[in-house]
């Protein structure tokens, strides 16, 4: 009987892992490639001007479009769901998600770059940044490439592949790139899948900031629930709701709290991809209900960074 049970469990495991869900990817040109080729834009970040990749302008480059299309095809052929960069930009425009800075009544602000807004619109699990260059020797061309897999929620690199192709008489860059990338692709994909499998087992990583409006007549050290302070109530909620209770309280004062490495489920009860907004929205509702009745304003930066400002809506 035990042997039958063990065989059944083994067969179930094979089925589950054989049909393991793959992460959704979006391929974009890297900052380095955009800077080298003059596809940068200047934006204001809390009073300072910084340069960021201008993907709209970069996509006017026919060669880049073909490169992205080729990588999309290579990854899709291996079972990875793809989000197209150009389509995601159009979706962002249609959704009218143009605000880059949300300012609270207290004067504090949360800056969101154009790329952060794009990530929220696309909702890809992993961003694949591509850098490539072509060198010519006589009639032959050689491509040098670098692929970086970044967690779209944390911007941490979780996979990488670099290399160069053999000198070729091929003239089309996508053909050169495919020849060079293929030898590295399986290892790169294994790294991507390993990261995604870890997220399923241990949760997706986000960060949460708790702040207060200057106009609020309370602070986070005030007792509100028995002998518990507001900060202790919030920390207890995060502990109970985080996957396996995994999170780090990096800072906690009477005016702010900062939680890092908060692990949340990859999908919610409805099968929708969870993000920092949906997770912290539950905390917002919890604080607003009896007996706490604390109003708050929720602001976002990308998919994985949420700020909850207490005291007003």
Buried (B, 14 or more C-beta within 10 A) or exposed (E): EEEEEEEEEEEEEEEEEEEEBBBBBBBBBBBBBBEEBEBBBEBEBEEEEEEBBBBBBBBEBEEBBBBBBBBBEBBEEEEBBBBBBEEBBEBBEEEEBEEBEBEBEBEBBBBBBBBBBBBBBBBBBBBBBBBBBEEEEEEEBBBBBBBBBBBBBBBEBBBBBEEBBEBBEBEEBBBBBBBBBEEBBEEBBEBBBEBBBEBBEEBBBBBBBBBBBEEBEEBBEEEBEEEEBBBBBBBEBBBEBBBEEBBEBEEBEBBBBBBBBBBBBBEBEEEEBBBBBBBBBEBBEBBEEEEEEBBBBBBBBBBBBBBBBBBBE
